[in-house]
Amino acid sequence: MTNDVRVAAVAENFGRDLEQNYHLIGTLLAEARAQGVALLALPEAALGGYLSSLGGGRDVAETLKRRPDSLPPALRLDGPELARVIAMAGDIVVVVGFCEADGDLRYNTAVALDGSGVLGVHRKVHQPLGENMSYAAGVEFEAFDTPVGRIGLLICYDKAFPEAARSLALDGAEIVVCISAWPASQTASSDDLSEDRWTKRFNLFDQARALENQIVWVASNQSGTFGSLRFVSNAKVVGPGGDILATTGTASGMAVASVDVTELLGTARRSMFHLRDRMPATYRVTESEVSHA
């Protein structure tokens, strides 16, 4: 007997125009339904687009000074924009990123939702290259239950830190969805995206995080260009052995894979159990880390 769940990771270009975003989401949902997808991961900032620039590389001071004028729209968790996506989702669990308004603060946020409402929320914790100029940082990693199983959410740079995915795995996440607006390198860029050093890092992190935690990993990403950024695409589904089950490569599209989560995790953990065999008492924690926590 199989308990396959079809999961899909999207690589597409989402900009500032919310109506265009909704149209694209609708198209992707129709494609997902046609393929029997139960979990659909859209990119970071799929509602309203990402920042038009980051610090460093070709982003000069004048570009950074203009950044506040090109911020994505700030949307509330209980606002009409997210409610519209909830109405579109139906019985598909959708993970989508947006700029969240919470009082005077903005967060780079991911939510998992379906037609019943919001199932889980994650605010991006790790901020690269001056992203703190535009967003406040989140403060926690927490898994939650959904119709497709217990999942955790990460956003882009979060996946560069093993502790983030490990925290979710220790909280029982069987599937981790990491949504991104991951760009190509700006200081040593390659015309061939597949050879770009940041593309290679993006893919390496995906496989390493899946393997070391023995989980199913679903990674979406922006594609195309926005402002000074060129995104690397490479949406994918990775098995708990670190094997890539489906990928878009450097193209836009949808990577779809059928996964029997219980069987996959059971097989991966039958002889090697990376969570069970941890030795926390031996891991050095500095006083500064303790005080920071």
Buried (B, 14 or more C-beta within 10 A) or exposed (E): EEEEBBBBBBBBBBBBEBEEBBEBBEEBBEBBBEEEBBBBBBBBBBBBBBBBBBBEBEBEEEBBEEBEEBBBBBBEBEBEBBBBBBEBBEEBBBBBBBBBBEEEEBBBBBBBBBEEEBBBBBBBBBBBBBBEBBBBBBEEBEBBEBEBBBBBBBBBBBBBBEEBBBBBBBEBBBBBBBBBBBBBBBEEBBEEBEEBEBBBBBBEBBBBBBBBBBBBBBBBBBBBEBBBBBBBBBBBBBBBBBEBBBBBBBEBBBBBBBBBBEEBBEBBBEEEEBBEEEEEEEEEEEEEEEEEE
